[in-house]
Protein backbone atom coordinates (compact mmCIF):
# COMPACT_ATOMS: atom_id res chain seq x y z
CA UNK A 1 0.00 0.00 0.00
CA UNK A 2 1.47 3.36 -0.94
CA UNK A 3 2.19 5.64 1.99
CA UNK A 4 1.63 2.94 4.61
CA UNK A 5 4.51 2.14 6.90
CA UNK A 6 5.20 -1.57 7.30
CA UNK A 7 6.68 -1.18 10.78
CA UNK A 8 4.92 0.26 13.77
CA UNK A 9 5.73 0.66 17.41
CA UNK A 10 3.44 1.66 20.22
CA UNK A 11 -0.29 1.59 20.50
CA UNK A 12 -3.00 2.14 17.88
CA UNK A 13 -6.60 3.28 18.04
CA UNK A 14 -8.14 0.31 16.24
CA UNK A 15 -7.73 -3.33 17.26
CA UNK A 16 -6.83 -6.06 14.79
CA UNK A 17 -10.25 -7.64 15.40
CA UNK A 18 -11.93 -4.39 14.32
CA UNK A 19 -9.67 -4.12 11.27
CA UNK A 20 -10.50 -7.66 10.15
CA UNK A 21 -14.22 -7.12 10.73
CA UNK A 22 -14.12 -3.87 8.72
CA UNK A 23 -12.32 -5.61 5.84
CA UNK A 24 -15.03 -8.29 5.82
CA UNK A 25 -17.78 -5.66 6.00
CA UNK A 26 -16.24 -3.99 2.96
CA UNK A 27 -16.17 -7.28 1.01
CA UNK A 28 -18.03 -10.32 2.44
CA UNK A 29 -16.27 -12.62 -0.07
CA UNK A 30 -12.75 -11.40 0.72
CA UNK A 31 -10.01 -14.04 0.98
CA UNK A 32 -8.00 -14.49 4.18
CA UNK A 33 -4.86 -13.70 2.17
CA UNK A 34 -6.35 -10.36 1.12
CA UNK A 35 -7.51 -9.53 4.64
CA UNK A 36 -3.99 -10.24 5.90
CA UNK A 37 -2.43 -7.96 3.29
CA UNK A 38 -4.96 -5.19 3.89
CA UNK A 39 -4.60 -5.33 7.69
CA UNK A 40 -0.83 -6.01 7.60
CA UNK A 41 -1.24 -9.24 9.58
CA UNK A 42 -0.23 -12.82 8.96
CA UNK A 43 -2.76 -15.19 7.46
CA UNK A 44 -2.59 -17.26 10.65
CA UNK A 45 -3.41 -14.20 12.77
CA UNK A 46 -6.41 -13.46 10.54
CA UNK A 47 -7.59 -17.08 10.88
CA UNK A 48 -7.41 -16.79 14.70
CA UNK A 49 -9.29 -13.48 14.68
CA UNK A 50 -12.01 -14.90 12.42
CA UNK A 51 -12.30 -17.91 14.74
CA UNK A 52 -12.66 -15.55 17.74
CA UNK A 53 -15.34 -13.52 15.98
CA UNK A 54 -17.24 -16.66 14.93
CA UNK A 55 -16.97 -18.25 18.38
CA UNK A 56 -18.51 -15.18 20.01
CA UNK A 57 -21.27 -14.87 17.40
CA UNK A 58 -20.13 -11.70 15.63
CA UNK A 59 -19.42 -13.47 12.37
CA UNK A 60 -20.45 -16.58 10.46
CA UNK A 61 -19.52 -17.96 7.08
CA UNK A 62 -20.81 -20.26 4.41
CA UNK A 63 -18.54 -22.15 2.07
CA UNK A 64 -19.33 -21.99 -1.65
CA UNK A 65 -16.76 -24.05 -3.54
CA UNK A 66 -13.42 -22.54 -2.61
CA UNK A 67 -14.94 -19.24 -1.51
CA UNK A 68 -16.15 -18.21 1.93
CA UNK A 69 -18.99 -15.74 2.20
CA UNK A 70 -18.97 -14.02 5.58
CA UNK A 71 -22.00 -12.64 7.38
CA UNK A 72 -21.60 -10.08 10.16
CA UNK A 73 -24.15 -9.86 12.98
CA UNK A 74 -24.41 -6.07 12.85
CA UNK A 75 -26.97 -6.05 15.69
CA UNK A 76 -24.66 -7.86 18.13
CA UNK A 77 -23.47 -5.59 20.94
CA UNK A 78 -19.84 -4.59 21.42
CA UNK A 79 -18.07 -6.43 24.24
CA UNK A 80 -16.40 -3.71 26.31
CA UNK A 81 -18.49 -2.22 29.16
CA UNK A 82 -17.60 1.31 28.01
CA UNK A 83 -19.51 0.63 24.77
CA UNK A 84 -22.40 -1.16 26.47
CA UNK A 85 -25.47 -1.06 24.26
CA UNK A 86 -23.65 -0.11 21.05
CA UNK A 87 -24.10 -2.56 18.16
CA UNK A 88 -21.30 -3.66 15.85
CA UNK A 89 -23.02 -1.61 13.12
CA UNK A 90 -22.07 1.59 14.99
CA UNK A 91 -18.40 0.64 14.93
CA UNK A 92 -18.49 -0.43 11.29
CA UNK A 93 -20.17 2.83 10.28
CA UNK A 94 -16.99 4.58 11.41
CA UNK A 95 -14.55 2.13 9.84
CA UNK A 96 -16.14 1.26 6.49
CA UNK A 97 -16.70 3.99 3.95
CA UNK A 98 -19.15 3.61 1.14
CA UNK A 99 -18.02 4.39 -2.40
CA UNK A 100 -19.37 7.98 -2.37
CA UNK A 101 -17.45 8.84 0.83
CA UNK A 102 -14.11 7.60 -0.51
CA UNK A 103 -13.85 10.48 -2.96
CA UNK A 104 -15.07 13.23 -0.65
CA UNK A 105 -12.80 15.81 0.92
CA UNK A 106 -11.78 15.40 4.57
CA UNK A 107 -13.78 17.35 7.10
CA UNK A 108 -11.75 20.30 8.42
CA UNK A 109 -11.40 20.43 12.21
C-alpha positions in Angstrom: 0.0 0.0 0.0 1.5 3.4 -0.9 2.2 5.6 2.0 1.6 2.9 4.6 4.5 2.1 6.9 5.2 -1.6 7.3 6.7 -1.2 10.8 4.9 0.3 13.8 5.7 0.7 17.4 3.4 1.7 20.2 -0.3 1.6 20.5 -3.0 2.1 17.9 -6.6 3.3 18.0 -8.1 0.3 16.2 -7.7 -3.3 17.3 -6.8 -6.1 14.8 -10.2 -7.6 15.4 -11.9 -4.4 14.3 -9.7 -4.1 11.3 -10.5 -7.7 10.1 -14.2 -7.1 10.7 -14.1 -3.9 8.7 -12.3 -5.6 5.8 -15.0 -8.3 5.8 -17.8 -5.7 6.0 -16.2 -4.0 3.0 -16.2 -7.3 1.0 -18.0 -10.3 2.4 -16.3 -12.6 -0.1 -12.7 -11.4 0.7 -10.0 -14.0 1.0 -8.0 -14.5 4.2 -4.9 -13.7 2.2 -6.4 -10.4 1.1 -7.5 -9.5 4.6 -4.0 -10.2 5.9 -2.4 -8.0 3.3 -5.0 -5.2 3.9 -4.6 -5.3 7.7 -0.8 -6.0 7.6 -1.2 -9.2 9.6 -0.2 -12.8 9.0 -2.8 -15.2 7.5 -2.6 -17.3 10.7 -3.4 -14.2 12.8 -6.4 -13.5 10.5 -7.6 -17.1 10.9 -7.4 -16.8 14.7 -9.3 -13.5 14.7 -12.0 -14.9 12.4 -12.3 -17.9 14.7 -12.7 -15.6 17.7 -15.3 -13.5 16.0 -17.2 -16.7 14.9 -17.0 -18.2 18.4 -18.5 -15.2 20.0 -21.3 -14.9 17.4 -20.1 -11.7 15.6 -19.4 -13.5 12.4 -20.5 -16.6 10.5 -19.5 -18.0 7.1 -20.8 -20.3 4.4 -18.5 -22.1 2.1 -19.3 -22.0 -1.7 -16.8 -24.1 -3.5 -13.4 -22.5 -2.6 -14.9 -19.2 -1.5 -16.1 -18.2 1.9 -19.0 -15.7 2.2 -19.0 -14.0 5.6 -22.0 -12.6 7.4 -21.6 -10.1 10.2 -24.2 -9.9 13.0 -24.4 -6.1 12.9 -27.0 -6.1 15.7 -24.7 -7.9 18.1 -23.5 -5.6 20.9 -19.8 -4.6 21.4 -18.1 -6.4 24.2 -16.4 -3.7 26.3 -18.5 -2.2 29.2 -17.6 1.3 28.0 -19.5 0.6 24.8 -22.4 -1.2 26.5 -25.5 -1.1 24.3 -23.7 -0.1 21.0 -24.1 -2.6 18.2 -21.3 -3.7 15.9 -23.0 -1.6 13.1 -22.1 1.6 15.0 -18.4 0.6 14.9 -18.5 -0.4 11.3 -20.2 2.8 10.3 -17.0 4.6 11.4 -14.5 2.1 9.8 -16.1 1.3 6.5 -16.7 4.0 4.0 -19.1 3.6 1.1 -18.0 4.4 -2.4 -19.4 8.0 -2.4 -17.5 8.8 0.8 -14.1 7.6 -0.5 -13.8 10.5 -3.0 -15.1 13.2 -0.6 -12.8 15.8 0.9 -11.8 15.4 4.6 -13.8 17.4 7.1 -11.7 20.3 8.4 -11.4 20.4 12.2 
